[in-house]
Every structure is written in structure tokens, then in C-alpha cells.
Amino acid sequence: MPANEPSRDGRIQEAKPSVTAKPHLPQPEQLPLIDADKSRPTLGTEPPQPRSSRWAKRAQLLIFVVLCIELGMLMIVLPWTQFWSSNSLLWGYPELRDVVQHYFIRGAVTGLGIINLWMGIWEAVSYKERKL
């Protein structure tokens, strides 16, 4: 029976949408146009930051730099001290103690310490704030 025609009892039956019907998709000419120049903010157009945000960034930077420098110095010096070779935590594991005492492992830990130290110094030197 065709849609929207009366049946024998006089009621109008509406057409039911089929399961295979595709949803309406907008045609390319119906899509809104985006100006390429205005879609991305350009440098220097950011709104000024509040003072609390600046001080929070400065404090975060200070904590990060101090942590990196201290951890780096510790990792550079610690593998070559007596504490590294006679560590009470390793007394129960003689195989691990032998591996940790190899010069290669000590040098690798020292290298990671140098990288950590460099990372802290680099963050401190390269920090820049935008002028008001």
C-alpha cells in the first residue's frame, strides 16, 4: 500500500523509514567556509596571562630545574662512591650486586645524570616570558 493513503478502515498510514535509508549528509556547497587565515591564531595575538598564572609557571620551572640539577648531580657522583658498592639493599642479591658494580653500569648511570643535569640547565636558560 502506498504511503499516506487511507486504508479500508479510513485511517491514514504513514510510511515507515526503511532500515537501509542513509542519513542526510550535507553537500559540499552546504558546508560552512572556514577562512584559512583566521582558523589559527597568529603570534602575538594571545590574550595576556594573569599574574597568578605567570607565577605558577615560574614556580613550576624552578621546582623542575632544581629537581633535575640535584638528581643529575646525585646520579653523576653516587655510582663512584663507597655507598654504591657496599649498599645494604644488595647484600641479599649477590648476582645483582656484581652487575651493578660493573664500570659499564656505573658509566651508564653517570651518563643519565649528565643528561638530567643538562635538561635542568637547558630549561632554565631557554625560559622566556611574553612581555605585557
Phi, psi and omega in degrees: 000134179294157183289149175061028174250146181291145177270189182298325182275359175097355179275146178270128179259130179274151180287136178268137180292141180280157181291331184274001180292136180272144178291155181290122176252138181291144176282157182304328180286346179269347182286145179290145178273138178247126179286125184296328182286331183261358183283335179240139177288142178269165180296141178087000181255004180290147177291151180297145181276147175291158183297325181296324178292320177297314181292327176294319178294320178295317179294319178297318178296316180298315179296317180296316181295314180297317179297315180296317181293315180295315179294321177297314179296321178296317181288336177284318187271320189303318183296343183255011179258171179292332180298325180292318185276332180245051181280128182292339178290335183263001181297327181279351182233082184294328179293317179293322179298320178295321180293317183294332182276356176294145181293332178296316180293318178299317179294323178295318178295321178295320177298319176295325176295320178295319178297318180295318177297316179296321180298317179295317179294318181297318179296322180291321183284323186271005180286128179227142176249150176280138179283150178285000000 
